[in-house]
Amino acid sequence: MSSILFSTARLDLHTLTPEDAPVLKDFLVKNRAHLAPWEPVREESFFSLEQCQQRLTSNWLSMESGQAVFLAIFKKNDSAMIGACNFNNIVRGIFQACHLGYAMAAQYEGQGYMTEALQAAIQHMFTQQGLHRIMANHMPENKRSAAVLQRLGFEREGLAKSYLKINGAWRDHVLNSLVNNQNT
């Protein structure tokens, strides 16, 4: 297992290496039906060990180039991945912003784990990565995601029509952002 990037009261957040592909595969397979309504249609190969290794290799390259931060969420002292939070499309210069995506295993929803993980991860992105703005979008019917973002202080900025092709259909998304007011 890769080293812990940081911890919270109940969680450890790791950056996974290609050697951690079995951990990622297990999470994806176990949560395939649960996450399907919120994700693109996935080919069967997406869940293969080889594809997981390739994605983790690609993730490392993106992290090394400063374009992303990919974090796996674990309960303290547990080897089973329970969720993920990813900061993608990091843009520097005058923008200093990124997009946030996240997923939680079905059995751990509603217990505050995602809010706890994202509080720590966002703090890391603001203080260690020096970002000014984090954007996170969700489908209007995804009430759990909306609630997490609201608890974290994200503000609704609008609605994007036919924003992403999710589960085989173009779906509207609520646009939200969180601004680092400490970094002016």
C-alpha positions in Angstrom: 0.0 0.0 0.0 1.2 3.5 -0.8 2.1 5.8 2.1 -0.5 7.8 3.9 -0.7 11.3 2.5 -2.7 12.6 5.5 -5.1 11.4 8.2 -8.3 12.6 9.9 -9.9 11.4 13.1 -11.4 8.3 11.4 -9.7 8.1 8.0 -6.4 7.7 6.1 -6.1 9.2 2.7 -3.6 7.6 0.3 -2.3 8.1 -3.2 -2.4 4.7 -4.8 0.4 3.3 -6.9 0.1 0.9 -9.8 0.9 -1.9 -7.3 -2.3 -1.0 -5.5 -4.5 -2.0 -8.5 -6.1 -4.9 -6.6 -7.4 -2.4 -4.0 -8.9 -0.1 -6.6 -10.3 -3.1 -8.5 -12.0 -4.4 -5.4 -13.6 -1.0 -4.7 -14.8 -0.6 -8.3 -16.3 -4.1 -8.6 -18.0 -4.0 -5.2 -19.6 -0.5 -6.0 -20.3 -1.0 -9.7 -24.1 -0.9 -9.4 -24.1 1.7 -6.7 -22.0 4.2 -8.7 -23.4 3.5 -12.1 -26.2 6.2 -12.0 -23.5 8.9 -11.4 -20.8 7.8 -13.8 -20.3 7.3 -17.5 -21.2 3.9 -19.0 -18.2 1.6 -18.2 -17.0 -1.2 -20.4 -16.3 -4.5 -18.7 -12.6 -4.0 -19.2 -12.8 -0.9 -17.0 -13.0 -3.2 -14.0 -10.0 -5.4 -15.0 -6.8 -5.5 -13.0 -4.8 -4.4 -16.0 -7.0 -1.4 -16.6 -6.8 -0.4 -12.9 -3.0 -0.6 -13.1 -3.0 1.5 -16.3 -5.3 4.1 -14.7 -3.1 4.3 -11.6 0.0 4.7 -13.7 -1.7 7.5 -15.6 -2.8 9.1 -12.3 0.8 9.1 -11.1 1.9 10.9 -14.3 -0.8 13.5 -13.9 0.2 14.0 -10.2 3.9 14.3 -11.1 3.1 16.9 -13.7 1.0 18.9 -11.2 -2.3 18.4 -13.1 -4.1 16.3 -10.5 -4.2 14.8 -7.1 -5.9 11.4 -6.7 -6.7 10.2 -3.2 -8.1 6.9 -2.0 -10.1 6.9 1.3 -9.6 4.2 4.0 -10.9 3.8 7.5 -8.0 4.0 9.9 -6.0 0.8 10.1 -8.0 -0.9 7.3 -6.8 -2.1 3.9 -10.2 -1.8 2.1 -10.8 1.3 0.1 -14.1 2.9 1.0 -14.0 6.0 -1.3 -12.1 8.3 -3.5 -11.6 12.0 -4.0 -9.9 13.4 -7.0 -8.8 16.9 -7.9 -8.5 17.1 -11.7 -7.7 19.6 -14.3 -5.5 21.7 -12.1 -4.8 25.0 -13.8 -2.1 27.3 -12.5 -1.2 30.8 -13.4 -3.9 33.4 -12.9 -6.6 30.7 -12.4 -5.2 28.5 -9.6 -8.2 26.1 -9.7 -9.3 22.6 -10.2 -12.4 20.3 -10.4 -13.3 17.9 -7.6 -14.8 14.5 -8.0 -15.6 11.9 -5.4 -17.3 8.6 -4.7 -18.2 6.7 -1.5 -18.9 3.0 -1.1 -22.6 2.3 -0.6 -22.2 0.8 2.9 -20.4 3.9 4.2 -22.7 6.6 2.9 -24.5 8.7 5.4 -21.9 8.4 8.1 -19.9 11.6 7.5 -16.9 9.9 6.0 -16.9 11.9 2.7 -17.3 15.2 4.5 -14.5 14.4 6.8 -12.2 13.2 4.0 -13.0 16.2 1.8 -12.4 18.7 4.6 -8.9 17.4 5.0 -8.3 17.1 1.2 -9.6 20.6 0.4 -7.4 22.0 3.2 -4.4 20.2 1.6 -5.3 21.6 -1.8 -5.6 25.2 -0.5 -2.6 25.2 1.8 -0.1 22.8 0.2 -1.1 23.1 -3.4 -1.9 26.9 -3.2 -5.2 26.7 -5.1 -7.6 29.5 -5.0 -10.8 27.8 -6.3 -12.2 24.3 -6.3 -15.2 23.5 -8.5 -17.5 20.5 -8.0 -20.6 19.7 -10.0 -23.4 17.2 -9.4 -26.6 16.2 -11.1 -29.7 18.0 -9.6 -31.2 14.7 -8.3 -28.0 13.7 -6.4 -29.1 15.0 -3.0 -26.3 13.4 -1.1 -23.7 15.0 -3.2 -25.4 18.4 -2.9 -25.6 18.0 0.9 -21.9 17.2 1.2 -20.9 20.2 -0.9 -23.2 22.5 1.1 -21.7 21.3 4.4 -18.2 22.1 3.0 -19.2 25.6 2.1 -19.5 25.3 -1.7 -21.7 27.8 -3.3 -24.1 27.1 -6.2 -23.1 29.1 -9.3 -25.5 27.8 -11.8 -26.9 25.0 -13.9 -25.1 23.6 -17.0 -27.5 21.9 -19.5 -26.4 18.6 -21.0 -23.1 18.9 -19.2 -21.8 15.3 -19.0 -22.8 12.0 -20.6 -23.7 10.0 -17.5 -25.0 6.5 -17.5 -25.6 6.8 -21.2 -27.5 10.1 -21.3 -26.5 13.8 -21.4 -27.3 15.2 -18.0 -27.6 18.6 -16.5 -25.3 19.5 -13.6 -25.4 22.0 -10.8 -22.2 24.0 -10.8 -20.6 24.8 -7.4 -17.4 26.3 -6.2 -15.4 26.9 -3.0 -13.0 29.8 -2.9 -10.0 29.9 -0.7 -10.4 33.3 1.0 -7.1 32.8 2.9 -5.3 33.0 -0.4 -6.0 36.5 -1.8 
